[in-house]
Amino acid sequence: MQVSDLRKKLQNALAKPGSASSDFDLNDDVQIPERDLTPAAVLISIRAETETVILTKRSARLKHHPGQIAFPGGKQDPTDPTLVDAALREAREEIGLPSDIVNVVGTLPPHQTVTGYQVTPVLALMHGHYDPVPEAGEVSEVFEVPLAHLLEPANFFIEGRRWQGRHRLYYTVPFGPYYIWGATARILRAFAERMS
């Protein structure tokens, strides 16, 4: 697909009405806690030439979510004027992605996590040469997944496990050796729904 066609398709998807998502979406028996949420952002970066999405495997040494698959991103720092700036800064720090090869298309509705974050997914097209440089303390691997795989509803599954004394359901979208689940899979599911 031509880059201009892909950009238009992404813009059309972002223009569709939609609501925020959360880690609680599949669990009707769980009350979403009333609390102040920490603003955060993740970068859904699509390599235009190959139509692949960049994801990371978090370092096993991290205290929170070690070894899980995630987008580059994190909480908004006081030095970040916007959530888009936060996503771009985190991508630079975590995987060495230069901001000047990233064209932001827009943002998806926010996603609330069970850990108290309000995560804004920032959708972007990446162009030009890029060799990932994972920040060893945070990222053990950077890899790419075909956009077509992530947009196919049949590739998403609902699974469950015990969490805080109850059975919790969540989305997964496995790819090869990578088990993509939780907030990352839920955000991708919301993105796929908009792109259909």
C-alpha positions in Angstrom: 0.0 0.0 0.0 1.3 3.5 -0.8 2.3 5.5 2.3 -0.3 8.2 1.4 -3.0 5.5 1.3 -1.9 4.1 4.6 -1.9 7.5 6.2 -5.4 8.2 4.9 -6.6 4.9 6.2 -5.2 5.6 9.6 -6.7 9.1 9.7 -10.1 7.7 8.8 -9.8 5.1 11.6 -9.0 7.9 14.1 -11.9 9.9 12.9 -14.4 7.1 13.8 -16.3 7.6 17.1 -15.1 5.4 19.9 -14.8 5.3 23.6 -12.0 4.7 26.0 -11.0 1.2 26.9 -9.7 -0.4 30.1 -8.1 -3.5 31.5 -11.5 -4.1 33.1 -13.5 -4.3 29.8 -14.0 -8.1 29.8 -14.6 -8.4 33.6 -18.2 -7.2 34.4 -17.8 -8.4 38.0 -14.9 -5.9 38.7 -15.7 -2.4 39.7 -13.4 0.1 38.1 -11.7 1.9 41.1 -12.4 5.6 41.5 -8.9 7.2 41.7 -6.7 9.8 40.1 -4.9 8.2 37.1 -1.3 8.9 36.1 -1.1 10.3 32.5 1.0 8.1 30.2 1.4 7.5 26.5 2.6 4.8 24.2 3.8 5.0 20.6 2.1 2.7 18.0 4.8 3.2 15.4 4.2 1.7 12.0 7.1 1.3 9.7 5.6 2.6 6.4 7.8 0.6 4.0 7.1 -2.8 5.6 3.7 -2.1 7.3 5.0 -3.5 10.5 4.4 -2.3 14.1 7.3 -1.9 16.5 7.0 -3.6 19.9 9.3 -4.3 22.7 10.0 -7.1 25.2 10.5 -5.6 28.6 13.6 -6.4 30.5 13.3 -9.3 33.0 15.1 -7.1 35.5 12.2 -4.6 35.7 10.1 -4.5 38.9 6.8 -4.1 37.0 5.7 -6.2 34.1 9.1 -7.9 33.5 9.4 -9.8 30.2 6.0 -8.6 28.9 5.4 -7.3 25.4 4.7 -3.6 25.3 4.8 -0.5 23.1 7.5 2.0 23.8 6.1 4.5 26.2 5.6 5.6 29.8 4.3 8.2 32.1 4.2 11.9 31.2 7.1 13.7 32.8 6.8 17.4 33.9 9.2 18.2 31.0 6.8 16.7 28.4 4.4 19.5 27.1 2.0 16.9 25.8 1.3 13.2 25.8 2.5 13.0 22.3 5.9 14.4 23.5 5.9 11.8 26.2 5.5 9.0 23.8 8.2 10.3 21.5 10.6 10.9 24.3 10.0 7.4 25.8 10.6 5.8 22.3 13.9 7.7 22.0 15.0 6.6 25.4 13.8 3.0 25.3 14.6 2.0 21.7 16.6 4.8 20.2 13.8 5.9 17.8 14.7 9.4 16.4 11.7 11.7 16.5 12.5 13.2 13.2 11.7 10.0 11.3 8.3 9.7 13.1 5.2 11.4 11.7 2.4 11.4 14.2 -1.0 10.8 12.7 -3.1 11.2 15.9 -4.2 9.6 19.1 -6.6 6.8 20.0 -9.0 7.1 23.0 -7.2 6.5 26.3 -6.8 3.2 28.0 -7.1 2.7 31.8 -4.8 0.1 33.3 -5.3 -1.9 36.5 -2.1 -0.2 37.8 -3.6 3.3 37.8 -2.4 4.8 34.5 -4.5 6.5 31.8 -2.5 5.6 28.7 -3.0 7.5 25.5 -1.9 5.5 22.4 -0.2 7.8 19.9 -0.4 6.5 16.3 2.5 7.3 14.0 4.1 6.4 10.7 7.8 5.9 10.6 9.9 6.5 7.5 13.6 6.2 6.7 16.4 4.1 8.1 16.2 2.9 11.7 18.2 0.4 13.7 16.8 -0.2 17.1 19.0 0.5 20.1 17.3 -1.1 23.1 18.0 0.5 26.5 19.3 -2.5 28.4 17.8 -1.6 31.7 14.3 -1.4 30.3 14.1 -3.4 27.0 15.5 -6.8 26.2 14.3 -6.9 22.6 12.8 -4.8 19.9 10.8 -6.6 17.2 8.2 -5.9 14.5 4.8 -7.5 13.9 3.0 -7.2 10.5 0.2 -4.7 10.7 -2.0 -7.2 8.9 -1.6 -9.7 11.7 -2.7 -7.1 14.3 -5.7 -6.0 12.3 -7.1 -9.5 11.8 -9.9 -10.1 14.4 -9.4 -13.8 14.2 -5.9 -13.4 15.7 -7.3 -12.1 19.0 -8.3 -14.4 21.7 -9.8 -14.0 25.2 -7.9 -15.9 27.9 -7.9 -15.7 31.7 -6.0 -16.3 34.9 -6.5 -15.8 38.7 -5.6 -12.3 39.8 -6.3 -10.8 43.2 -8.5 -13.7 44.2 -10.7 -13.8 41.1 -10.7 -15.0 37.5 -9.7 -12.2 35.2 -10.2 -12.2 31.5 -8.0 -10.4 29.0 -7.2 -10.2 25.3 -4.2 -11.8 23.7 -2.9 -11.6 20.1 0.0 -14.0 19.9 2.7 -13.7 17.2 5.3 -16.4 16.8 7.2 -16.7 20.1 5.7 -13.5 21.4 2.7 -13.6 23.8 1.1 -10.2 23.5 -1.6 -9.7 26.1 -3.1 -7.4 28.7 -3.1 -3.6 28.0 -1.0 -3.9 24.9 -3.4 -6.5 23.3 -6.5 -4.4 24.4 -5.1 -1.3 22.8 -4.3 -3.3 19.6 -7.8 -4.7 19.7 -9.3 -1.2 19.9 -7.1 -0.1 17.0 -8.1 -3.2 14.9 -11.8 -2.4 15.5 -11.3 1.1 14.2 -9.4 0.0 11.2 -12.1 -2.6 10.1 
